[in-house]
Amino acid sequence: ESFDLNRHLELCFNMYGSGPMEKITLKVNNKIVKNIVDYFGEKKNLREYDNEHFIVEKNAYINSGLVSWIIQLGENIEVIAPEVLKEKVKDKIRRIYELYF
């Protein structure tokens, strides 16, 4: 299989293109839909969840760039799956919390 640069860039976050690739599921507040489309491309991977949220599913590398991006979006985004990504986000938040409290 040949290397597809566009596909590789689509899967990467903030220059971190390593780590295992998995299907991620995120619950996202409607008010940041533009942020999600900017990162994931077209809206085809989005589906309505309720009046205030949508679900996005996408294959992505599970790495520190993705974790930092999720944390940057704060309470507007929730990792639904995979569990390994959810744990990485919680661990990073815990370490940040310990710096300040």
Secondary structure, 3 states (H helix, E strand, C coil): CCCCHHHHHHHCECCECCCCEEEEEEEEEHHHHHHHHHHHCCHHHEEECCCCEEEEEEEEECCHHHHHHHHHCHHHEEEEECHHHHHHHHHHHHHHHHHHC
